[in-house]
Amino acid sequence: MSEDKDLPLRDDIRLLGRVLGDTLRAQEGEAVFDLVETIRQSSIRFRRHADPAARKELEATLDSLSRDQTIDVVRAFSYFSHLSNIAEDQHHIRRSRAHQLAGSAPREGSLAHALERAFAAGQGTPELAAFFDTARVTPVLTAHPTEVQRKSILNCQMVIARLLDERDRMQLTPEEEQANDEALRRAVLTLWQTRMLRTEKLSVMDEVSNGLSYFDYTFLRELPRLYANLEDRLATRDRSWGALELPNFLQVGSWIGGDRDGNPFVTAEILEKALAVQAEKVLTFYMDEVHTLGSQLSVAQGLVSASDALLRLAEASPDGSPHRIDEPYRRALTGLYARLAATYAHLLGHTPPRHAVGPAAPYSHVDAFADDLEIVHRSLLANGLGALARGRLRHLRRAVGVFGFHLAPIDLRQNSDVHERVVAELLRAITPDTDYLALDEAGRCALLLDELATPRPLASPWIDYSEESRGELAIFRAARAAHLRYGRAAVPNCIISKTDDVSDLLEVAVLAKEAGLLRPAEGVLDVNIIPLFETIGDLRNAAGVMDRLFQLPGYRALLDSRHGEQEVMLGYSDSNKDGGFLTSGWELYKAEIGLVEVFARHGVRLRLFHGRGGSVGRGGGPSYQAILAQPGGAVQGQIRLTEQGEVIASKYANPEVGRRNLEVLAAATLEATLFAPRDPAPRPDYLEAMDELSADAFAAYRTLVYETDGFERYFWESTVIAEIAALNIGSRPASRKKSTAIEDLRAIPWVFSWAQCRLMLPGWYGFGSAVRAYLERHGDAGRARLQAMHKEWSFFATLLSNMDMVLAKSDIAIASRYAELVRDTALRDAIFPRIRQEHADTLEVLLAITGQQELLDANPLLKRSMRNRFPYLDPLNHVQVELLHRYREGHQDERVRRGILLSINGIAAGLRNSG
């Protein structure tokens, strides 16, 4: 992108900065404005011109701030980061629209590009139809607490984004431009005076509510539009598609309200409430759409005909108004509304805000509602009103197919240790001499398979089980009740964290049987039982576990009732925390290769669920490249992946950006399935090189993190991990146990903390040591091999591209100031120089392999973005360190604590990366 193309972005940033400055001056006074402006200019001079005098001036100014001034400065620079994010998002939309208006070739990552590639390769209607018939693409929203922004802040930002978009798309009159300017100033003022921090910890239902907002922003409307656009594109190439409608292959899932792993606040009651508010959201949407359709389809019977089925719907309607007696479509839709209102009352126990015109029977299931809409659709087509069928009705019909009466399927997730204890207690209660926990794996599997073969229940209502067991049984029973109330799609999956052997899956099958989700007499299993392999050891064992599982006739019979498909989830976050960035990526890749081979040998269809985080340290990075870099056979038309924390807001709060991100997932899945991998099977010497690199990187990472005396204390003192726990950003505790051990710490706050101090350690540590050791063994030939791997192997290129981005966001000088927070000088001197040297080595070898002169040379857009952001981030980091010094030395008044928490928010916004 040329500088001219970036001019609108710079103009928007200047505009928003000027409005923020005016707001600051008006609200806080001229002195505060001058102070902020002095800091800003000094930081720009230091960052962009490496002016040492500017650095001294900046540090002197920041160190002399009073506590009240500190709050003002932190807020000002934090809000500027938020406004810059808005401007950048708007610029991406602007450039995408300009690309389309210019009639340019479809961009890589779009469905249009994927289809053009398919057509060019001779993939016609049969091949595409076969793909869509079995395709499944599902981004899954999680409740992981890395979204540091309040929903009120997001709402303010959306108003600002809408006003920028209005200026961009419309040629405003002077009066309209003035009105827009005033509205923009009001929006920035509202943002400035809106509390940035939450005063109370989020509850699970707060998280559910936040997650639902993205359905309002994007999913409910943009998903149907995406389908319609895709169908129209296919129809332009082959008229036969004009009479066909695509299956509902692209959907949105959720963990929010069902993810119990380490979260004691997710209970059966919470699951029931989450399902109810989801149903209320989607039913309200349907009723609003049907009500609007009724107002639009005012066509009169004397002027147009209607099918017999449509006329029967009209006659069954409670709408007896003589004013609409000759308007069959309107009367039919009034009847549909009445049935939806009755369904709402039946499912939720209270009436909807807008009452129906009369009583009607509720829909027994969503298919009955879809059938009624189909009657309206077919009648319009048959009577020359096809144009009316292609608008709101078309989108509503698609929404019903995608969202049902449940809105989003909620996955259940729990740790295998919990399932193990519950099954042990159930068995011991009926046979006291049975010590399930003492059995070896073979003994456990034999006992569980015997239990699965009998239809009799294991649990008794007359036995007083432990609280843990009661809670687990209640969750499974709530899932069964949800199936009966909302349909089986409401709770389709049970995910098992920390899966390490076959018995972990059979234990869940036993618990499912207790709730009626597995019925041995019928040979039916109503949920997918999904192992989650998380640690390095578990990833290495994944293929073997699935191989042994598929050899069990009893389990294969259950799998047949699930259409012969088995889902496997791979954990990126915990494998990274366990083994470091390079080893995690390599073991995930090898696990996929092993799983593909095992599933093919057993004739089972594999669906991989990628537990990726938002940051590179938790498996994040561009989704398109990541999907295309999967090993051959790993996609097979189906993929699920998690969308977490701040990634949800940045991807899906804006409807256009949200639709683009949904398109990317679908396009990448199509390309990865229909075409051979971007590169053939890796050469044997490439595989050997990765094994060598991974072994050395693993040793370097484990030696530092888990084998260095005092590293745990160093981590807690040199980062904001303790303060993150006070941010009230989620319902889930930061650690799995009440300890400070890194083994017990969740991957999310682990990565979040390293990002805040600008070290980003989980995204690169160990790579420098690994490459240096490799080059010592292989010399120039080894260097050439690594460079060839980067050019020829998508997996390795994607790995290094993500590391490139992480290193560009790191700053070792700033990180050194956080190291000074460690009180034990000997401990600090023993650890930080090692980190600094590894950072330098990693940077050097990365540039040598990629051939870049500087980081992000291959991504100039991001490079410019980071260059513009750093002058606004640096003061926040400096202030954060100073506040941490004060707070930990005993100056613990509310202003110091608030300043720390505000700085965490601002740095996260500036990096667009919190965990």
N, C-alpha and C positions, 0 to 999 in steps of 0.2 A: 504494500500500500504506500503510495507516495505521500510526501508531506502535504501536498494540496488536498488529498483525500482526508488527511487528519485535521485539517483546519477547522471543520465544524466541531470536532471533539474539543480542540483547544478553546474555541469560542464558548462552548457550553461550560467548560471548567472555569474559564474566566468569569462568565456570567454568574455561575453559582457561587464562586468564591467572592465576587463583589457583593452579591446579595447577602451572603453569610457575614461578610465584614460589616456591611451597613447594619445588619441585625445586631451584631455584637456591639457596635458603637452605640446604637440606640438603647439597647437593653442593659448593657454593663458599664457604659461610659467610655469617654475618649481615652482615658489612661489605659484601660484594659485593651482596647483596640490597638493602641500604639505598642503596648507590650507584645501582643500576639504578632503584630506585623514585624517588629524587630526580630523576634525569634524566627519567624518564617524566612525573612531575608537572610539572616545569618546562616540558617540551615541550608538554604539553597546555595549560598556561596560556598559553604564547606563541601556539600555533597557533589555539586556539579563542577566546581573549579578547584577542589582540593586545597582550599585556602586555609592554612594553619591558623592564621589570625582569626578567621571566622569561627573556627572550632573553639578557640579559647573564649571568644566573645560569647558564643552560644552557651558553653558550659558555665561561664560566669553568670550569665543572665538566669539560666535555669536553676542553678544552685542557690541563687538569692531570692527565689520566689517565696512569698508567704503562703500559708496553707490555702487561703481563699484565692490567691492568684493562681496557685497550682491547679485548683479545680477549674477555673476559667480557661486556662491554657489547655488542659487536657480535653475539656469539652470542645473547644474550638477546633483543635487539630483532629479530634475524633470525628466530629461532624463533617469536617472537610473530606475525610476519607470516605464517609458514607456518600457524600454528594459526588465525589469523583467516581465511585462505583456506579451511581445512577447515570452519569454522563457517559461512561464507557459502555454500559449496557445499551443505552440509547444509540450510541455510535455503531454498535454491532448491528442493531436493527436497521439503522439508516443505510449502512453499507450493503446489507442483504437486500433491501428493497431496491437500491440503486442497481445492484447486479441483475435483479429480475427485470427492472424497467428497461435496462439496456439490451435485453434479449440475449444475454450472454449464455454460454453453455452452463448447464446445471453444476452447482458446486459440489465438490466431493463431500460426502457425508449426508447429502440430501437423498430423499427417496427418488426424486427425478433422476439424479445421477446414477443411482443403483439400477433403476429400470432401464435407462439408456445403455448402461453397461451390459445388462442382461440381453436386451434386444440385439445389441451389436454382436454379442457372442452366440446368437442364434437360439437363445432361450426364449421360446415362444409361450403361447397361452398354456399348453399342457404342463410345461415345467413350472411356470409361475403358479398355476392353479394347484399343483401338487405341493409346492412350498407353502402356500397360504393355508391349505387344508390342514396341515399339521403344525404350522408355526405357532410359537408362543413367545411373546416378548413382554416382560413384566419388570418395570422398575418398582421397587418396594420401599415405601417410606418407613423409616425407622424412628424410634423415639430416643435415639442416642443423643445426649445433651451437649451438642456442640453449637447450637444456635444461640449465640449470646445476645442477639437483639430481641427486644420486646416486640410483640405484634403491633403495639401502638406506633413504634418507630417505623416498622415496615409499612404500616398504613400511610404515614406521612411521606415516606419515600415514594410510595406508589403514586401519590398525588403529584409530587414533583416530577416524576417520570412522565405522567400523563400530560402535564403542562409543557414539558420539553418536546414531547412527541407532537403536540398540537402546533407548536411553533415550527416544527420541522416539516410537517405534512401540508399545512395550509398556508396560503398566501393571505396573511392577516392585513386587515385594514388598520390604519393608525389607531382607531378606537379599539379594535379587537386586540391589537398588540399591547395597548396600554392596560386593557383588562387582564391580559395574560400576565403582564409584568406584575400587576398588583396581586393577582392570585398566586404567582410564584413567591412573592415576598411574604404573603400571608402563610403560605405552606412552609417556607423556611423558618419563619417566626414560630409557627406551631411546633416544628421539629425542635427548634432551640429550646423551647419551653416545655417539651415533653420529657418526662423522666426517662433517662436511658436505662437505668437499672431496675430490676425487679426487687420489690421489698420483701416478697415471700417466695419460698421455694415452690417451683411448679409441682402440681399434682399430676397424676397420670391423666386425669380427665382434662386438665389444662393442655397437656400435650396432644390429647385427642382433638381438642378444639382447634389448636394451632394447625395440626395436620389437615383438618377438614377445610381450613381456609384456602388451601391450594386447589381444592376441587372447585371452589367458587371462582378463584382467580383464573384457573387454567383448564383443569381436566374435564369438567362437565361439558364445556363448550368446545374446547380445542380438539379433544380426541375425536368427536364426531366429524368435525371439519377435516381433520387429517384423513380419516377414512374416506370421506366424500371426494377429497382431492385425489387420493390414490386411485379410487375407482374410476374417476373421470379420466385420469391419465392413461389407465389401462384401456379404457373404452376408445380413446382416440387412436390406439394402435390396433385394436381388434374389436370390431363391433359386437362380438359375442359377449364381451364383458359388460356391455350396456344392460343386458338382461340379468346379470349376476350381481350378487352382493358378497363382499368378502366376509369370511368368517371373522369372529371377534378375537383376532390373534394378539392384539396389543391392548393390554389392560394395566391397571395400577394396583399394586398390592400394599399391604400395611402390616407393620409389627406393633403399631401403637395400640396398646390395650391388651396385647396377647403375649408380649415378650416378657417372660417372667424370670429369665436367667439373671440372678443376682438382684432382682428388684422385688422386694417383699410387698410392694404396694400394688402389684398387678395380681388381682384375685379373680375368682369366678364372678363376683359382683361387678367388678370393673369391666371384665369382658362383656358382660350383659349390657352394661351401660354404654360401652363403646359401640357395640352393635346397634343399640337403640338410637343413639344420636346419629350414627351413619345412616340408618334407615330413614330417620326423620329428615336428614339433609337431602337424600335422593328423592324421597316421596314428595317433599316440598318442591323440589325442582321440577319433577314430572307434572305436578298439579299446576304450577305456574305456566309451564309450557303448554299444557292442554288448555288452560284457560285462555292464553293468548291465541292459540290456534283457533279456538272457538270464536273469538272475536274477529279473526281474519277470514275464516272460511264461511262467509256469509252468502255463498252462492245459493240461488233459489231454484226450487225444483222445476218450476215452469220454464226456466231458462237452460237448465242442464239436467242430465239424468243422473241416477245413482243406482248402484248395484242392489240386488235384493238383500244381500247380507248387510249392506250399509243401512238400508231402509229398516231392517229388523232392529239394528242397533238404535236407530232414531226412535222407533216405536217403543223400545224398552226403556228409553230415557225418562227420568222423572220430570223433565222439562215440559210442562203443559202450557206454556205461554202461547196465546193465539198469535202473538207478534212473530213467532218463529216456527209456526206450524208448517210453512213451506220451505224451511231451511234444514234439510235432513242432516247435512254435515255438522252444522252447529249443534243441532239437537243430539246427534250421536256423540259428539265430543262433550257435551254437557253430561251425558250419561257416563262416559268414561271418567269424567271428573268426579262424579258422584261415587263411582266404584272405587276410585283412588282414595277419596276422602274416607270411605268406609274401611278400606284397607289400612289407611293411616291409623284410624281409631282402633281397629282390631289389633294391629301389631304394637302400637305404642300406648294404648290405654287412655288416650285423650283425643279430643277432636282437633282438626287443623284450624289455623286462624281464619281461613276463608271457608265458610260453610258451603256445602253443596245445596242445590235448589230443592233437593228432596232425597229420601232414603234410597239406598241401593245395596246390593250384596257386595261384600268385599271380594277382591280377587284371591283365589286360593293359592296362586303362585304367579310368578312374574310372566311366565309363558302365556297365560291367559290375557294379560294386559297387552303383551306383544302381538297376540293374535288379533285383538280388537284394532290395534293401530294398523295392522296389516290389511284389515278389511277396508279401513279408510283409504289407505294407500292404493290398493288395487282398484277401488271404485273410482278414484280420481284418474288413474291411468286409463281405465277402460272407457272413460267418458270425456276424453279430450282435455283433461285438466292435469296432465303430467307435470307442467311447470309448477303447479301448486304443491305437487308431491315432493318436489326436489328441494324445498326450502326447509322451514322449521320442522315439518313433519319428518323429513328424511333424517335430520340430525337427532330428533327425539327417538325415532325408531332405533337408531344406532346406539344412542345412550342407554336405552333399555336393555339392549343386548350386551353392552359392556358392563353396566353398573348394577343391573338387576334390582332387587329390593334391598340389597345389602351395601351398595356403593363400592366398597373395596373389600376383597377377601382379607381377613385378619389371620396371620400365621400365629400359631402357638410355638413358643420356644422355652425350653427348660434344660438345665444342666443334667447330664447323664447320672451324676452322683445322686441327685434328688430322686430320679426314677428308680435307681438301684435301691435306695433306702426304703422307698415306699413299697416296692414289690417284695422286698425282704420282710417288711412288717406284715403285709397281707398274707404271705405264705406262713409266717411264724404264728399268726393268729389262729389259723385253722389246723396247723400241724406243728405244735410247739417244739418238736425236736428237729425241725428243718432250719438249718443255718445257711441260708442262701448266700450270705456274704462270704462264708468260708469255702464255698465251692469254687473249683477251677472253672475256666471258660467252658469246657465241654460239659461239665456237670450243670452249669447254669443253663446252657442252651437246651440240654435234654429236658430239664425241668420246665422251662418256659414253653417249649414246643408241646409237651404233654398238656400243659394248661391251655394252650391255644387250640388244642384239638377238641376240647369239651365246651359245650355251650353254657354250662352252669357258671354262675357268677362266683367270683373268688371273695369279694368283699361282702360283709354282712352289715345290715343296718343296726344290729344288736351289739356290735362290738365298738368300743370306744377307742378309736385310733388316735395317733398323735396328730397334733395340729398340722404338721407338714403333710401327712398322708390325707387328712381330710381335705386340705386345700387342693392337693393334686387331683383327687377324685372329683372334687367339685368342678374343677376347671374342665375336665373331660366331659362331665355331665352337662355343663353349660354349653360346650361345643355341640353335643348331640341335640340339646334343646334348640340351639341356633339353627341347626340343619332343618329341624321340623318347622321352625317359625319362618326363617328367611330363605331357606334353600341350602343345599350342600356347599354351594360356592362361597358361603359366608365365612366358614372356617375350614379351609381345605387342607391345611398342612400342619404337621407336628415336627418341629425341628429340634434335634438333640445336640446341644452343645457338648463339647468335650467327648465326642464319640471316639472310642478307641478299640471297640471290638463288636462282634455280631450281637452279643447279648444286649447291648445298649439299644438296638433296634427292636429286639424281641420284647424287652421290658415295656416299651411304649405300646407295642401291639397288645400286650396283656392289659395295660391300663385302658386302651381304647375299647377292648372287649368288655371291660367292666361298665362302660358307659353306653354300650350298644353301638359304638362306632365300628366295631368289628363283630360280625355275626358268623360264627363258624358253621352253623347249620346251612346257611345260605352261601358260604364261601365269599362273603362280601366285606371289603374294607372301605370305609367311607372317607378316609383321609390318607394323604401321602405321608409316609414315615420317612423323614429326611435326616440322614446323618450330617453333622457339621464337623469337618476335620479342621482343627485350628492350629495346633502346635506343629513344630517341625517334625517331631516324631510321628504325630498323627497323620500328617500329609504323606510321609513315607510309607505308612501302613495302609493308606486308604484303599488302594487297589486290592491288596490282600484281603482286607475286611469284606469288601463287596464280593470278591470271588467266593469266599467261604459262605457268605449270606446266600448267594444265588444257587449254591449247591444244596440248599435245604428245600426239599419238595414242598413243605408246608408254607414257606415264605413265597416260593414261586407261584403257588396257587393264589395267594393273596395278591401278588403282583399282577397276575392275569386279570383280576377284577379291577385293576387300575390301568387297563389297556396296555400292559406290558411295558410301562414307563417307570423309571426310577429316578428321582431327583437326588443329587448330592450337592451339599453346600461346602464351599471352600472358604476358610477364614483368612483374610489378608491381614487384619489388624493384629491379632494375637500371634500369628506366625512371624510377623515383623518384630513384635516386641520380644518374642522368644529367640529369634535367630538373626535379626538384622535384615536390612533392606534387600541385599543381593541374594542371600540364602533363601529368604522368604519367596522372592520372585521365582527363583530357580526351582525350589521344591514344589511350588504351585504348578509350574509348567510341567514338571516331571509327573506330578500326581495326575494331571489331566491326561497325559499320554498313557499312563498306566490304566486309568479308568476307561479310556476309549477302547483299549485292547480287551479288557475284561468284559465290558458290556457287549462288545461285538462278538466275543467268543460265546457268551451266554444268550445272545439274541435278545437282549434287553435294550430299550431305547434310553439313552442317557440325556438327562437335562441337568445342566450345571447351574448352580445358584452361587454367584460371586458375591461374597460378603466384603465389598470394597468400601473403604472410608472416603471422606472428602479429600483428605490430604494424601500426598504421595507416601508418607510414612504409614498410612493405613490402606495402601492399595489403590489410592486415587490416581487421577490423571485423566487425560482425554479419553472418553468412552469409545469413540470411533476407532482410534488406533489400537486401544486395548483389545477390543473384540476381534479386529482383523489380525491381531498378532497371536491369537489363540492357536494352539497346535491343530493340525488337520483332524477333523472329525469331532472336535470338542464342542461345536456349536449345534450342528444338526437341526437348524431351524428353530431351536428353542434356547432361551436364555433368561435367567432372572438375575437381577443385581440390586444391591441395596443403594438407596439414596439417603444420605445422612446429613444431619445437622445443617450447617450454613449452606451446604450444597443445595438443599431443597429450596431455600429462598432464592439463591442466585440462579437456579435452573428453572424454577417453576412459578415464582411470584409474578413475573411478567408473562402475559399470555403468548406473545409472539416468541419470546425466548423459550418459554415452556414447550410450545409446539415444535420449535426447532430441535430441542433436546430429545423429544419423543421421536421425531423423525430420524435423528442420528442413530438411536438405538435400533429402530426398525431397519434402516438402510444397512447398517453394519451387519446385522444378523442375516439379512438377505444375501449380502455379498459374501459373507463368510460361509454360507451354506451352499450357494449355487456355484461358486467358483473355487478353484483350488487355492490353498493358502498362498499369500503373497510371495512366499518363498517355499521351495520344496523342503522335504525333511532335512533338518540340519545335518551338515556333514559330521562324520564321526569325530574329527579333530575339534570341531566347534563344541560338541557335547563334552568331550574330554576337557577342553579349556574351561567350560562353565563349571564342571565338577571341581576342577582345581581352584578356580577363583572362589567358588562358593565355600569350599572347605577353609580356605585362608580367611575369607571375610567373616565366616561364622566364628572362627577361633578368635579373631581380633575383637569382634563385637561381644562375644560371651566373656572374654577375658576382662574387658572393660566393665561391662554392665553387671555381670553376675559373680565375677571372681576377684574383683579389686576391693580390698578392704576399705570400707568407708564410702563406697560409691553411692549407696542408698542415701546416706546422710548428705553427701555432696549434691545429689539430685534435689533433695527436698530444700536445701538451703540456697542453691544457685538458680532455682526457677520459682515460678509463682504457683506451684502445685497446691500448696496449702491454701492460698488465697482463691484459687479457682473453685475450691469446694464451697466458698462463701458466695459464689455468684448467683445462686438460685437459678441455674440454667437447666435443671432437669430433675426428675423424680428419682433417678437411679443413683445410689451411692457411688463414689469415685473408686472405691476398692471393693473387691468381692468379700473380703474379710476385714475385721477391725484391726488392721495392721498397716505399717508403712512399707512393707516389703514390696519390692518391684514385681515379684511373681504374682502378688495378689492385686496389684493396681490394674485397673482397666486400661486398655490400649488408648482409649479416647483422651483422658487427662494426661497420659504419658506423652502423647504426641502434641497435644495442646500446649503443654508446659514448655517443651523444647522449641515450639514455634514462637512463643511469646518472647523468649530471650534471644531470638534470631539465630539460633544454632541449628535447628532443624535436624538434630542428630539422627533420628530414626530414618531419615530419607537418604542417608549416604554413608554413615559410619561403617568402616571395614573395607570399602571399595579400594581406597588408596593402598592400604596394606596388601590387599589381595593382588592388585595389579603389579605392585612393585615386586612381590615374591614371584609372581609368574614370569616377569621379565628377567629376574635374576636366574631363573631356571632355563628360560628359552631364548633370551637375548633378542636380537633384531627379528628373528623369525617369529617369535612370540608377539612382538609389537605389530608386525605386519598381519599376523593372524587376527589379533583383536580389532585392527582397523578394518579388515575384510568382514569380520563378523558384524561390525557396526553398519557396513554398507549393504550386506547381503541378507541379514537375518532380522526380520521384523521384531522378534521378541527382544533381542539384544538392543536394537536401535530404540525401541520404546522404553526399555529399562533406562538407557542412558539419557534419553530425552527428558524423562521424568526427574532423573537426578540433576540434570542441567537446570531445570526449573527450580528445584529445591535449593540448590547451591546459590542460585541468583537471588533468592530471597533471604539467604543467610548473610550474616555480617559478623566476622570473627572479632572485630574490634568492639562492637557492641556487646557481643557475648562475653568478652573478657570482663566487662564491667559487672555483669551478673555473677561471674566467678568470684568477684571480690566480696560478694555477700556471704561466702563461706567463711565462717569465723575461724576455723582451724587452718592456719597458714600452711602447715605441712601437708594437710590433706589437699588443699587447693593446689599447691605446687606439685603435688604428686599426680594430679588428674588433669588439670586444664592444659598443661603443655602437651600432654598426649593427644588431647582432643584437637588442639590447635595444629599440631603436626599432621595428624590424620586428615584434617580439613585441607591443609595445604597440599598434601600428597594427592588427595582425591581430586582436587581442582586441577592439579598439574596433569595427572594421567587422563582425566576426562577430556581435557582440551587436546591432548596428544592423540587420543583415539578418534575423537570426532573431527579433528582438523580445524576446529574453531580457534579464532584468535582470542575471543572473549566469550563468556557465558551468554547464552541466548542469541548468538549470531544467527542461528537457524530459525529463530522466532522473533523477528524484529518488532512485531506488534507488542508482544509481552515485554520485550526489552525496554521499549519506550515507556510502556505503562509503569514498569518498576522504577525507571529513572525519574519519572514524574512523581511517584509516590514516596520515595525514600526521604526527601526533605521534610515531609510531613510525618513520617514514621519516626525518624531519629529523635526528635524532641520527646515523643511519647515514651520511647524506650528509656531515654535519659531520666525523665521525670519518674518513670516507674521504678527504676533502680533506686533513686534518691528516696522515694516514698517507702520502699521496702526497707531501706536502711533505717529510716526514722521509726517505722512501725515495729520492726523487730528489736529496736533498741529501747522500746517502751513508750514511744510517743503514739499511743493508740487511741487518739480521739477520732471521732466519727469522720472528720474531714480528711484525715490521712487514709483511713480505710476506704472511704468513698473514692478518693483519688486513685488508689490502686485499682479498684474494681472498674472505674471508668477507663483507666489506661488499658486494662485488659480488653475491654470492648473495642477501644479505638485501634489498638494494634491488630486485633483479629480482623476488623473491617479493612484496615490498610493492606494487610497481607491477603485478604480474601481467603483466609485459611486459618481455622482455629483448631481443628482436630481431625 
